[in-house]
């Protein structure tokens, strides 16, 4: 009887130990990202949340897996080499339109590319580029098609612009600085990294650009199986990223301080300026909003890449329920990342 009693106590102790340490013993939640280093955009929240202990406090052990570009991220996710992947929305919707409906967007840590439209030195306003040259990545690229929509909303006839395909944003920025083109679209990070960028006027700023064309460019996607088997971890990841975003929104300077350690190659003043520019861009409520996703899907089907593809329904590639569960727990922040369902 004494042996039985001791065995019972030992078993209870083991059960208690496993229960208390289940987080430590659980398989890491693998997040696939396409940033090879901490990026100068709100997507940096993923790296900073990991370094800042937000995932640990939410109760999930996160491991980052870095790959180059969305196709590799989606391939890794579908091969079960990761549990969640940050991917281009366009690619996810294309997969659904082609019959692969096993993936669901559950949040977006950086829903909007921090695009702006800048002019060459001497350009006074957006109206001054009417009929002028406009640098783009390539015909039909995201910056081309999206900026055309923004320009037309601003009263600029895109048909009368001379679009010049120049490739990467840094090349377009250099051409703009040299006066070889009259205007172009780039991220605020690309502009900030350009020596002498202070002389280039911003014709449409980041907030105005997104307000005019609220396209959710990137989302975090999981498989249907992951939602079934690891929903609790999915929600904890959303919670951690949302709370980190809230802290950076409340204290932009804290983002600049954190980024100094991650990106010592960027001047402190530039990081502080970026922090101010991102103040309204943080996805404090999960970043997955129905009205913006509907706008995104409608816009995608107007592009050449979606010609002839089956029209999909939102529920074929989006699941709001994990984010909704998190928001019911941590509440909703007003005036930023407005919730729509």
Secondary structure as a PSIPRED ss2 file (coil, helix, strand):
# PSIPRED VFORMAT (PSIPRED V4.0)

   1 X C   1.000  0.000  0.000
   2 X H   0.000  1.000  0.000
   3 X H   0.000  1.000  0.000
   4 X H   0.000  1.000  0.000
   5 X H   0.000  1.000  0.000
   6 X H   0.000  1.000  0.000
   7 X H   0.000  1.000  0.000
   8 X H   0.000  1.000  0.000
   9 X H   0.000  1.000  0.000
  10 X H   0.000  1.000  0.000
  11 X H   0.000  1.000  0.000
  12 X H   0.000  1.000  0.000
  13 X H   0.000  1.000  0.000
  14 X H   0.000  1.000  0.000
  15 X H   0.000  1.000  0.000
  16 X H   0.000  1.000  0.000
  17 X H   0.000  1.000  0.000
  18 X H   0.000  1.000  0.000
  19 X H   0.000  1.000  0.000
  20 X H   0.000  1.000  0.000
  21 X C   1.000  0.000  0.000
  22 X H   0.000  1.000  0.000
  23 X H   0.000  1.000  0.000
  24 X H   0.000  1.000  0.000
  25 X H   0.000  1.000  0.000
  26 X C   1.000  0.000  0.000
  27 X C   1.000  0.000  0.000
  28 X C   1.000  0.000  0.000
  29 X E   0.000  0.000  1.000
  30 X E   0.000  0.000  1.000
  31 X E   0.000  0.000  1.000
  32 X E   0.000  0.000  1.000
  33 X E   0.000  0.000  1.000
  34 X C   1.000  0.000  0.000
  35 X C   1.000  0.000  0.000
  36 X C   1.000  0.000  0.000
  37 X C   1.000  0.000  0.000
  38 X C   1.000  0.000  0.000
  39 X C   1.000  0.000  0.000
  40 X C   1.000  0.000  0.000
  41 X C   1.000  0.000  0.000
  42 X H   0.000  1.000  0.000
  43 X H   0.000  1.000  0.000
  44 X H   0.000  1.000  0.000
  45 X H   0.000  1.000  0.000
  46 X H   0.000  1.000  0.000
  47 X H   0.000  1.000  0.000
  48 X H   0.000  1.000  0.000
  49 X H   0.000  1.000  0.000
  50 X H   0.000  1.000  0.000
  51 X H   0.000  1.000  0.000
  52 X C   1.000  0.000  0.000
  53 X C   1.000  0.000  0.000
  54 X H   0.000  1.000  0.000
  55 X H   0.000  1.000  0.000
  56 X H   0.000  1.000  0.000
  57 X H   0.000  1.000  0.000
  58 X H   0.000  1.000  0.000
  59 X C   1.000  0.000  0.000
  60 X C   1.000  0.000  0.000
  61 X C   1.000  0.000  0.000
  62 X E   0.000  0.000  1.000
  63 X E   0.000  0.000  1.000
  64 X E   0.000  0.000  1.000
  65 X E   0.000  0.000  1.000
  66 X E   0.000  0.000  1.000
  67 X C   1.000  0.000  0.000
  68 X C   1.000  0.000  0.000
  69 X H   0.000  1.000  0.000
  70 X H   0.000  1.000  0.000
  71 X H   0.000  1.000  0.000
  72 X H   0.000  1.000  0.000
  73 X H   0.000  1.000  0.000
  74 X H   0.000  1.000  0.000
  75 X H   0.000  1.000  0.000
  76 X H   0.000  1.000  0.000
  77 X H   0.000  1.000  0.000
  78 X H   0.000  1.000  0.000
  79 X C   1.000  0.000  0.000
  80 X C   1.000  0.000  0.000
  81 X C   1.000  0.000  0.000
  82 X C   1.000  0.000  0.000
  83 X C   1.000  0.000  0.000
  84 X E   0.000  0.000  1.000
  85 X E   0.000  0.000  1.000
  86 X E   0.000  0.000  1.000
  87 X E   0.000  0.000  1.000
  88 X E   0.000  0.000  1.000
  89 X H   0.000  1.000  0.000
  90 X H   0.000  1.000  0.000
  91 X H   0.000  1.000  0.000
  92 X H   0.000  1.000  0.000
  93 X H   0.000  1.000  0.000
  94 X H   0.000  1.000  0.000
  95 X H   0.000  1.000  0.000
  96 X H   0.000  1.000  0.000
  97 X H   0.000  1.000  0.000
  98 X C   1.000  0.000  0.000
  99 X C   1.000  0.000  0.000
 100 X C   1.000  0.000  0.000
 101 X C   1.000  0.000  0.000
 102 X C   1.000  0.000  0.000
 103 X E   0.000  0.000  1.000
 104 X E   0.000  0.000  1.000
 105 X E   0.000  0.000  1.000
 106 X E   0.000  0.000  1.000
 107 X E   0.000  0.000  1.000
 108 X C   1.000  0.000  0.000
 109 X C   1.000  0.000  0.000
 110 X C   1.000  0.000  0.000
 111 X C   1.000  0.000  0.000
 112 X C   1.000  0.000  0.000
 113 X C   1.000  0.000  0.000
 114 X C   1.000  0.000  0.000
 115 X E   0.000  0.000  1.000
 116 X E   0.000  0.000  1.000
 117 X E   0.000  0.000  1.000
 118 X E   0.000  0.000  1.000
 119 X E   0.000  0.000  1.000
 120 X C   1.000  0.000  0.000
 121 X C   1.000  0.000  0.000
 122 X C   1.000  0.000  0.000
 123 X C   1.000  0.000  0.000
 124 X C   1.000  0.000  0.000
 125 X C   1.000  0.000  0.000
 126 X H   0.000  1.000  0.000
 127 X H   0.000  1.000  0.000
 128 X H   0.000  1.000  0.000
 129 X H   0.000  1.000  0.000
 130 X C   1.000  0.000  0.000
 131 X C   1.000  0.000  0.000
 132 X C   1.000  0.000  0.000
 133 X E   0.000  0.000  1.000
 134 X E   0.000  0.000  1.000
 135 X E   0.000  0.000  1.000
 136 X E   0.000  0.000  1.000
 137 X C   1.000  0.000  0.000
 138 X C   1.000  0.000  0.000
 139 X C   1.000  0.000  0.000
 140 X C   1.000  0.000  0.000
 141 X C   1.000  0.000  0.000
 142 X H   0.000  1.000  0.000
 143 X H   0.000  1.000  0.000
 144 X H   0.000  1.000  0.000
 145 X H   0.000  1.000  0.000
 146 X H   0.000  1.000  0.000
 147 X H   0.000  1.000  0.000
 148 X H   0.000  1.000  0.000
 149 X H   0.000  1.000  0.000
 150 X H   0.000  1.000  0.000
 151 X H   0.000  1.000  0.000
 152 X H   0.000  1.000  0.000
 153 X H   0.000  1.000  0.000
 154 X C   1.000  0.000  0.000
 155 X C   1.000  0.000  0.000
 156 X C   1.000  0.000  0.000
 157 X C   1.000  0.000  0.000
 158 X H   0.000  1.000  0.000
 159 X H   0.000  1.000  0.000
 160 X H   0.000  1.000  0.000
 161 X C   1.000  0.000  0.000
 162 X E   0.000  0.000  1.000
 163 X E   0.000  0.000  1.000
 164 X E   0.000  0.000  1.000
 165 X E   0.000  0.000  1.000
 166 X C   1.000  0.000  0.000
 167 X C   1.000  0.000  0.000
 168 X C   1.000  0.000  0.000
 169 X H   0.000  1.000  0.000
 170 X H   0.000  1.000  0.000
 171 X H   0.000  1.000  0.000
 172 X H   0.000  1.000  0.000
 173 X H   0.000  1.000  0.000
 174 X H   0.000  1.000  0.000
 175 X H   0.000  1.000  0.000
 176 X H   0.000  1.000  0.000
 177 X H   0.000  1.000  0.000
 178 X C   1.000  0.000  0.000
 179 X C   1.000  0.000  0.000
 180 X C   1.000  0.000  0.000
 181 X C   1.000  0.000  0.000
 182 X C   1.000  0.000  0.000
 183 X E   0.000  0.000  1.000
 184 X E   0.000  0.000  1.000
 185 X E   0.000  0.000  1.000
 186 X E   0.000  0.000  1.000
 187 X E   0.000  0.000  1.000
 188 X H   0.000  1.000  0.000
 189 X H   0.000  1.000  0.000
 190 X H   0.000  1.000  0.000
 191 X H   0.000  1.000  0.000
 192 X H   0.000  1.000  0.000
 193 X C   1.000  0.000  0.000
 194 X C   1.000  0.000  0.000
 195 X C   1.000  0.000  0.000
 196 X C   1.000  0.000  0.000
 197 X H   0.000  1.000  0.000
 198 X H   0.000  1.000  0.000
 199 X H   0.000  1.000  0.000
 200 X C   1.000  0.000  0.000
 201 X C   1.000  0.000  0.000
 202 X E   0.000  0.000  1.000
 203 X E   0.000  0.000  1.000
 204 X E   0.000  0.000  1.000
 205 X C   1.000  0.000  0.000
 206 X H   0.000  1.000  0.000
 207 X H   0.000  1.000  0.000
 208 X H   0.000  1.000  0.000
 209 X H   0.000  1.000  0.000
 210 X H   0.000  1.000  0.000
 211 X H   0.000  1.000  0.000
 212 X H   0.000  1.000  0.000
 213 X C   1.000  0.000  0.000
 214 X C   1.000  0.000  0.000
 215 X C   1.000  0.000  0.000
 216 X C   1.000  0.000  0.000
 217 X C   1.000  0.000  0.000
 218 X E   0.000  0.000  1.000
 219 X E   0.000  0.000  1.000
 220 X E   0.000  0.000  1.000
 221 X E   0.000  0.000  1.000
 222 X E   0.000  0.000  1.000
 223 X E   0.000  0.000  1.000
 224 X H   0.000  1.000  0.000
 225 X H   0.000  1.000  0.000
 226 X H   0.000  1.000  0.000
 227 X H   0.000  1.000  0.000
 228 X H   0.000  1.000  0.000
 229 X H   0.000  1.000  0.000
 230 X C   1.000  0.000  0.000
 231 X H   0.000  1.000  0.000
 232 X H   0.000  1.000  0.000
 233 X H   0.000  1.000  0.000
 234 X H   0.000  1.000  0.000
 235 X H   0.000  1.000  0.000
 236 X H   0.000  1.000  0.000
 237 X H   0.000  1.000  0.000
 238 X H   0.000  1.000  0.000
 239 X H   0.000  1.000  0.000
 240 X H   0.000  1.000  0.000
 241 X H   0.000  1.000  0.000
 242 X H   0.000  1.000  0.000
 243 X H   0.000  1.000  0.000
 244 X H   0.000  1.000  0.000
 245 X H   0.000  1.000  0.000
 246 X H   0.000  1.000  0.000
 247 X H   0.000  1.000  0.000
 248 X H   0.000  1.000  0.000
 249 X H   0.000  1.000  0.000
 250 X H   0.000  1.000  0.000
 251 X C   1.000  0.000  0.000
 252 X H   0.000  1.000  0.000
 253 X H   0.000  1.000  0.000
 254 X H   0.000  1.000  0.000
 255 X H   0.000  1.000  0.000
 256 X H   0.000  1.000  0.000
 257 X H   0.000  1.000  0.000
 258 X H   0.000  1.000  0.000
 259 X H   0.000  1.000  0.000
 260 X H   0.000  1.000  0.000
 261 X H   0.000  1.000  0.000
 262 X H   0.000  1.000  0.000
 263 X C   1.000  0.000  0.000
 264 X C   1.000  0.000  0.000
 265 X C   1.000  0.000  0.000
 266 X C   1.000  0.000  0.000
 267 X C   1.000  0.000  0.000
 268 X H   0.000  1.000  0.000
 269 X H   0.000  1.000  0.000
 270 X H   0.000  1.000  0.000
 271 X H   0.000  1.000  0.000
 272 X H   0.000  1.000  0.000
 273 X H   0.000  1.000  0.000
 274 X H   0.000  1.000  0.000
 275 X H   0.000  1.000  0.000
 276 X H   0.000  1.000  0.000
 277 X H   0.000  1.000  0.000
 278 X C   1.000  0.000  0.000
 279 X C   1.000  0.000  0.000
 280 X C   1.000  0.000  0.000
 281 X C   1.000  0.000  0.000
 282 X C   1.000  0.000  0.000
 283 X C   1.000  0.000  0.000
 284 X C   1.000  0.000  0.000
 285 X C   1.000  0.000  0.000
 286 X C   1.000  0.000  0.000
 287 X C   1.000  0.000  0.000
 288 X C   1.000  0.000  0.000
 289 X C   1.000  0.000  0.000
 290 X H   0.000  1.000  0.000
 291 X H   0.000  1.000  0.000
 292 X H   0.000  1.000  0.000
 293 X H   0.000  1.000  0.000
 294 X H   0.000  1.000  0.000
 295 X H   0.000  1.000  0.000
 296 X H   0.000  1.000  0.000
 297 X H   0.000  1.000  0.000
 298 X H   0.000  1.000  0.000
 299 X H   0.000  1.000  0.000
 300 X H   0.000  1.000  0.000
 301 X C   1.000  0.000  0.000
 302 X C   1.000  0.000  0.000
 303 X C   1.000  0.000  0.000
 304 X H   0.000  1.000  0.000
 305 X H   0.000  1.000  0.000
 306 X H   0.000  1.000  0.000
 307 X C   1.000  0.000  0.000
 308 X C   1.000  0.000  0.000
 309 X C   1.000  0.000  0.000
 310 X C   1.000  0.000  0.000
 311 X C   1.000  0.000  0.000
 312 X C   1.000  0.000  0.000
 313 X C   1.000  0.000  0.000
 314 X H   0.000  1.000  0.000
 315 X H   0.000  1.000  0.000
 316 X H   0.000  1.000  0.000
 317 X C   1.000  0.000  0.000
 318 X E   0.000  0.000  1.000
 319 X C   1.000  0.000  0.000
 320 X C   1.000  0.000  0.000
 321 X H   0.000  1.000  0.000
 322 X H   0.000  1.000  0.000
 323 X H   0.000  1.000  0.000
 324 X H   0.000  1.000  0.000
 325 X H   0.000  1.000  0.000
 326 X H   0.000  1.000  0.000
 327 X H   0.000  1.000  0.000
 328 X H   0.000  1.000  0.000
 329 X H   0.000  1.000  0.000
 330 X H   0.000  1.000  0.000
 331 X C   1.000  0.000  0.000
 332 X C   1.000  0.000  0.000
 333 X C   1.000  0.000  0.000
 334 X C   1.000  0.000  0.000
 335 X C   1.000  0.000  0.000
 336 X C   1.000  0.000  0.000
 337 X C   1.000  0.000  0.000
 338 X C   1.000  0.000  0.000
 339 X C   1.000  0.000  0.000
 340 X C   1.000  0.000  0.000
 341 X C   1.000  0.000  0.000
